[in-house]
Amino acid sequence: MKFRPLHDRVLVKRVDSDTKTKGGIIIPDTAQEKPMEGKVIAVGSGSRGEDGKIQPLDVKKGDRILFGKWSGTEVKMDGDELLIMKESDIMGIIQ
């Protein structure tokens, strides 16, 4: 797949969450919430500051991130469900 987000946008793939609780109870698909954790697949070049210079993004390809529950726009590429979101929707990088 060849896709590069523009400006301050980031392409993210959700990371699957556990289907069992700590006690061993299996959670059905209909009761599971979408995970708010993902892996950065591609990043844009950055946003343009007031001085006209491009400011690079803080996240890079391969980072694991946390984002808001309703963040981003869902897209389907090559059979994968991905999210395109602005860098400002990302809450932090998991290290």
N, C-alpha and C positions, 0 to 999 in steps of 0.2 A: 504494500500500500504506500502510495506517495501522497502525503498530505502535510502541509505546513500551515499552522494557524497564523493569522495576521496579528500584528501589533502586540497587545498585551494579553492575548488569548492563549489558552493551554488545552491540549487534548489529553483526556484522562480516561483510564480504564478502571472501572470499579474492582475492588478486591473482594472476593467472595467471603461472606461471613460464615461463622459456624452454624451448622444446622442442629446442633445439640446444645442443651444447657449444661451447666457444670454438674448438675445432678443426673445427667444422662437422658433427659427427656428430649425426644426428637421434635423439632418445631416444623410444622407443615409449611410448604411454600406460600400458601395464602396468608399465613400469619406473620411471615418474616418481613421485616422492614428492609428497604434498600440500604446497603452499607454506605457510610459517609467517609469511607477510606478508599483511596485509589492510588494508582501508579501513573506517573506522568509519561505519556507516550511521545509527545512532541510539544515544543514551545515556540511562540512567535518571537519576532526580533526585539520587541520591547515597545514601551510607550514613548511618545515624544513629549519632552518637558517644555516648560514655558520658554526656555532659551532656544528651543528648536532642536536640541540634541536628543538622540535616542538613548533612553535609560534602559539597560538590560534588565531582564526579569530575575527575581531571586531564586526561582525554581529552575531545575534543569531536568533533562530527560533521565528517567530512571528513579527520580525521587518518589518516596511514599508520602502522601499528603492526607490531611483531613480537610473536608470542605462542608459547607452548609447543606442541610437536608434538601432544600429546594434549589440548590445551585446548578447552574449550567443548563445547556440544551442537549437533549439526548439525540444522538445520531447513530445510524447503523452503517458500518463500513466493513466490507469483506466478511459479513456474517457476525461481526463483533458489535456489541452495544457499547458505545463510547459516549463521553460527555465533552462538550466544548464549553469552557467557562473562562471568565476574566480572572486575572491573577488576584484581584481584590476579593474574589469569592473564596479563595483558599485561606483557611485559618492557620495552618502551620505545616511544617515538614516533620515527619516522624524519622528519628535517627536511630 
